[in-house]
Amino acid sequence: MATNSTTKKPAAAAEESAEAVTETATARPARKPTPALEVVGPALRVGDEPVTVTLSHHHAIDGTAYPPGAEILVSPDYAHRLRSQGYVSRT
């Protein structure tokens, strides 16, 4: 049978060390609110028109959270990528 070779701290010292360890964690930066319809994601190519897509799942683009059902404007290439990854609803 193995024995524990560490010594117990007195109750007063244990409370002091517990108080020293208790710190508030830094809060995460808040995500930006969903903006009005503007092109998000990769930039449009010259001559391309933005495409409106409706998201079927929660998705975060450039630090902005978009809930399911949100309509966003994206470049045609990015819309194709979102469709192939299952983020765009079929309707």
PAZAPA-4460 file (N, C-alpha, C; in steps of 0.05 Angstrom, whole numbers, plus 32768, in hexadecimal, padded with zeros to 4 digits):
% residues 91
    n_x    n_y    n_z   ca_x   ca_y   ca_z    c_x    c_y    c_z   seq   type   mol
   8011   7FE9   8000   8000   8000   8000   8012   8019   8000     1      M     A
   800C   802C   7FEE   801C   8044   7FEC   8012   8059   8000     2      A     A
   8024   8069   8009   801D   807E   801C   8021   8099   800F     3      T     A
   8012   80AC   8017   8014   80C7   800C   8029   80D6   801D     4      N     A
   803E   80E0   8010   8053   80ED   801F   804F   810C   8021     5      S     A
   803A   8117   8016   8035   8133   8018   8029   813A   8033     6      T     A
   8030   8151   803D   8025   8159   8057   800C   816A   8053     7      T     A
   7FFB   8168   8066   7FE2   8178   8065   7FE8   8195   806E     8      K     A
   7FDB   81A8   8061   7FDD   81C4   8069   7FCA   81C9   8080     9      K     A
   7FD2   81DB   8092   7FBF   81E2   80A7   7FA6   81F0   809A    10      P     A
   7F90   81EF   80A7   7F77   81F9   809C   7F79   8217   8094    11      A     A
   7F86   8227   80A4   7F89   8243   809E   7F99   8248   8084    12      A     A
   7FAE   8239   8081   7FBF   823B   8069   7FB0   8232   8050    13      A     A
   7F9F   821D   8053   7F90   8213   803D   7F7B   8227   8034    14      A     A
   7F6E   8235   8047   7F5B   824A   803F   7F68   8261   8031    15      E     A
   7F80   8269   803A   7F8E   827F   802E   7F96   8278   8011    16      E     A
   7F9F   8260   800D   7FA7   8258   7FF2   7F8F   8256   7FE0    17      S     A
   7F78   824D   7FEB   7F5F   824B   7FDB   7F56   8267   7FD3    18      A     A
   7F58   827B   7FE5   7F51   8296   7FDE   7F63   82A2   7FC9    19      E     A
   7F7D   829B   7FCB   7F90   82A6   7FB7   7F8B   829B   7F9B    20      A     A
   7F82   8282   7F9A   7F7D   8275   7F80   7F63   827F   7F73    21      V     A
   7F50   8286   7F84   7F36   828E   7F79   7F38   82A9   7F6B    22      T     A
   7F37   82A9   7F51   7F38   82C1   7F41   7F22   82C0   7F2C    23      E     A
   7F19   82D6   7F24   7F05   82D6   7F0E   7F14   82D3   7EF4    24      T     A
   7F09   82C2   7EE4   7F15   82BD   7EC9   7F0E   82D4   7EB7    25      A     A
   7F20   82DA   7EA5   7F1A   82F0   7E92   7F04   82E7   7E7F    26      T     A
   7EF1   82F9   7E7B   7EDA   82F3   7E6A   7EE3   82F3   7E4D    27      A     A
   7ED6   82E2   7E3D   7EDA   82E1   7E21   7ECF   82FA   7E14    28      R     A
   7EDB   8304   7DFF   7ED0   831B   7DF2   7EB5   8314   7DE6    29      P     A
   7EA2   8326   7DE8   7E87   8320   7DDE   7E88   8320   7DBF    30      A     A
   7E78   830E   7DB3   7E77   830D   7D96   7E67   8325   7D8D    31      R     A
   7E6D   832D   7D74   7E5F   8344   7D69   7E42   833B   7D63    32      K     A
   7E2F   834E   7D66   7E13   8347   7D5E   7E11   8343   7D40    33      P     A
   7DFD   8335   7D38   7DF9   8330   7D1B   7DF3   834A   7D0D    34      T     A
   7E04   8352   7CFA   7DFF   836B   7CEC   7DE9   8369   7CD7    35      P     A
   7DE1   8380   7CCC   7DCE   8380   7CB6   7DDB   8372   7C9E    36      A     A
   7DCB   836D   7C8A   7DD6   835E   7C73   7DED   836C   7C66    37      L     A
   7E04   8361   7C68   7E1C   836A   7C5B   7E2C   8351   7C54    38      E     A
   7E3D   8353   7C41   7E4C   833B   7C37   7E5F   8333   7C4D    39      V     A
   7E5D   8319   7C55   7E6F   830E   7C6A   7E80   82F8   7C5E    40      V     A
   7E95   82F1   7C6B   7EA7   82DC   7C61   7EBB   82E8   7C4D    41      G     A
   7EC5   82D7   7C3C   7ED8   82E0   7C28   7ECD   82F5   7C16    42      P     A
   7EDF   8306   7C0C   7ED6   831D   7BFB   7ECC   8313   7BE0    43      A     A
   7EBA   8324   7BD5   7EB0   831E   7BBA   7EC5   8322   7BA5    44      L     A
   7EC4   8311   7B90   7ED6   8315   7B7A   7ECA   832C   7B69    45      R     A
   7EDA   8337   7B58   7ED1   834C   7B46   7EBB   8341   7B33    46      V     A
   7EA5   834E   7B32   7E8F   8346   7B20   7E7B   8332   7B2D    47      G     A
   7E81   8327   7B45   7E6F   8315   7B52   7E59   8324   7B62    48      D     A
   7E42   8319   7B62   7E2C   8324   7B72   7E29   8314   7B8C    49      E     A
   7E24   8320   7BA3   7E21   8311   7BBB   7E08   82FF   7BBA    50      P     A
   7E09   82E9   7BC9   7DF3   82D6   7BCA   7DE8   82D6   7BE6    51      V     A
   7DCE   82D6   7BE9   7DC1   82D4   7C04   7DBD   82B7   7C0A    52      T     A
   7DC7   82AE   7C21   7DC3   8292   7C2A   7DB6   8293   7C46    53      V     A
   7DA6   827E   7C4C   7D9A   827A   7C66   7DA8   8264   7C74    54      T     A
   7DB4   8269   7C8C   7DC3   8255   7C9A   7DB1   8241   7CA7    55      L     A
   7DB9   8228   7CA6   7DA9   8213   7CB4   7DB5   820B   7CCF    56      S     A
   7DCD   8214   7CD4   7DDB   820E   7CED   7DE8   8228   7CF8    57      H     A
   7DEF   8228   7D11   7DFD   823E   7D1D   7E19   8240   7D0F    58      H     A
   7E21   8258   7D09   7E3B   825B   7CFB   7E47   8276   7D03    59      H     A
   7E61   8276   7D08   7E6F   828E   7D0F   7E82   8296   7CF8    60      A     A
   7E80   82AE   7CEE   7E91   82B7   7CD8   7E9E   82D1   7CE1    61      I     A
   7EB8   82D2   7CE1   7EC7   82EA   7CE9   7EC0   82F4   7D05    62      D     A
   7EBB   82E1   7D18   7EB5   82E9   7D33   7E98   82F1   7D38    63      G     A
   7E87   82EF   7D24   7E6B   82F6   7D27   7E5A   82DD   7D26    64      T     A
   7E49   82D9   7D3A   7E39   82C1   7D3B   7E1F   82C5   7D2C    65      A     A
   7E19   82B1   7D1B   7E00   82B1   7D0B   7DEF   8299   7D14    66      Y     A
   7DD7   829D   7D1E   7DC6   8287   7D27   7DBA   8278   7D0F    67      P     A
   7DAF   8260   7D13   7DA1   8253   7CFD   7D89   8264   7CF4    68      P     A
   7D86   8265   7CDA   7D70   8275   7CCE   7D79   8291   7CC6    69      G     A
   7D91   8299   7CCD   7D9B   82B3   7CC6   7DA1   82B5   7CA8    70      A     A
   7D9A   82CB   7C9C   7DA0   82CF   7C7F   7DB8   82E1   7C7D    71      E     A
   7DCC   82D8   7C6E   7DE4   82E7   7C6A   7DEB   82EA   7C4D    72      I     A
   7DFA   82FF   7C46   7E03   8302   7C2B   7E20   82F9   7C2A    73      L     A
   7E26   82E7   7C17   7E41   82DD   7C14   7E48   82DC   7BF6    74      V     A
   7E62   82D7   7BF1   7E6A   82D4   7BD5   7E60   82B9   7BCA    75      S     A
   7E5D   82B7   7BB0   7E53   829D   7BA5   7E65   8286   7BAC    76      P     A
   7E80   828A   7BAC   7E92   8274   7BB3   7E8E   826B   7BD1    77      D     A
   7E8B   827F   7BE2   7E87   8278   7BFF   7E6C   826B   7C03    78      Y     A
   7E57   8273   7BF4   7E3D   8267   7BF6   7E3F   8249   7BEE    79      A     A
   7E4E   8244   7BD9   7E52   8228   7BD0   7E60   8218   7BE6    80      H     A
   7E74   8223   7BF3   7E82   8215   7C09   7E70   8210   7C20    81      R     A
   7E5F   8224   7C27   7E4D   8221   7C3E   7E38   820B   7C37    82      L     A
   7E2E   820A   7C1E   7E1B   81F6   7C17   7E28   81DA   7C18    83      R     A
   7E40   81D7   7C0F   7E4D   81BD   7C0F   7E53   81B3   7C2B    84      S     A
   7E57   81C6   7C3E   7E5D   81BF   7C5A   7E43   81BC   7C6A    85      Q     A
   7E2C   81C1   7C5F   7E12   81BD   7C6C   7E09   81D4   7C7D    86      G     A
   7E14   81EC   7C7A   7E0C   8203   7C8A   7DF4   8212   7C7E    87      Y     A
   7DED   820D   7C65   7DD7   821B   7C58   7DBF   8209   7C56    88      V     A
   7DA7   8215   7C5D   7D8F   8205   7C5C   7D87   8200   7C3F    89      S     A
   7D78   81EB   7C3B   7D71   81E2   7C20   7D59   81F1   7C14    90      R     A
   7D4C   8202   7C23   7D34   8210   7C19   7D3B   8227   7C07    91      T     A
***
